[in-house]
């Protein structure tokens, strides 16, 4: 995928979903570790930096993002 951001970090994935970034795909080609794929853009890069600086996200937003990410991870649609 061109212009995409890949991460295998579960919590970063959930943080980005909670911040409103749609998960585009999940690469499961490596059986021991999947890659979560987002559309790369300057706003996403800022949120990634914010995550590593211990940025905040609402508790309810985080819980809902965990549920959404789990559903996508266990879904056959990706």
Buried (B, 14 or more C-beta within 10 A) or exposed (E): EEEEBEBEBBEBBBBBBBBEBEBEBBBEEEEEEBBBBBEBEEEBEEBBEBBEEEEEBEEEBBEBBBEBBEEBBEEEEB
